Amino acid sequence: MEQYFENIHSVIKLNTENYEIVKHRNQITYTIPKDNLLDICFELKENPEIALDMCVDITAIDWLDKKHNRFEVVYFLYSMNHNKRLRLKVQISESSLLCPSVSEVWGSANWYERETFDMYGIKFEGHPNLRRFYMPEDYCDPETGEPLYPLRKDFPLMGIPDSMPLPPYPEKFGDVI
Amino acid sequence: MGLDEQLQKDGFITTSIDAVIKWAQNSSVWPFPLGISCCAIEMMAAASPRFDLARFGSEVFRMTPRQSDVLLVAGTVTYKMAWVVRKIYDQMPDPKWVISMGACASTGGMFRSYSVVQSIDKFLPVDVYISGCPPRPESVIKAIMMIQDKIKSKEYKPALVNFGKDVSPMPHQGSNSVM
């Protein structure tokens, strides 16, 4: 393996023994436990041999019944100096839905985590401003009052009726809301 | 007898107020360009010299709803955006018309999903729909001309000018909304 990825491997090995590695078309993905996520991310960013200084995207996958842990948060990292990319995955169970926030490590993670929270309902611990990103802040099922997360696999494609009301129809000229 | 001769001979013409107002309104249908996605590009092309919407009196795209007659909804309207569209519509002075431009505004288009309003006629009275994804600039011109036909028709009675009321719609987006 390339020296650069050996450096990454040693960092991850130092922090945890409980990791999985997947190589596909020269793209490397590590699945790590969420308790070690922050330490590993700090090291990956600060170590000059690795210097993954850019968080390109954070998103999640909803596996529903296909995996033991329902959600998987995915981090796409990039190193400007080395022109290398790395993908990290963290598994989140449906019962806790908690994930450590990396917004202290990469500033760009702030909005990505808000988006992931908005779409999947994963709560990022330590996030400075964890509000909904795209959907209305009070977006919930009008019958049960449960908050809705649209990118979950059990969310109906056309949404829940009346969860987002439209403005009333203007009946005549000059009719304002 | 032509208009020129009449003016030279008598210096005045007799007609009805209705006809004059209709003639004036129909020759200056000013659109509000609500370009909220890719249809806006074709809308701008319709105003450009190649297609030249100015030939039909609609060259002035007013960038404020208070000076415009037609709301040209050019693009996908989401449930969140619907309140903004309605707010702009409310700010336009009467009489006003609405053109729904393109597949997205008219039917939701390819965005058959939870976030997109499946046709703006669920919350706005639409006068003319334009098909296409996006429509050709000629279709926009055709829509403007259909509005002109509507103004010229016998059914349309010009009323006294009623300026848009200065009332803002209540936002529904939650406590931290910018609206």
Interface residues (C-beta under 8 A of the other chain):
Chain A: R131 R132 Y134 M135 P136 E137 D138 P150 F155 P156 L157 M158 G159 I160 M164 P165 L166 P167 P168 Y169 P170 F173 G174 V176 I177
Chain B: Y79 K80 A82 W83 R86 K87 Y89 D90 D94 P95 K96 R112 S113 Y114 S115 V117 K122 F123 L124 P125 A159 N162 G164 K165 V167 P169 M170 H172 Q173 G174 S175 N176 S177
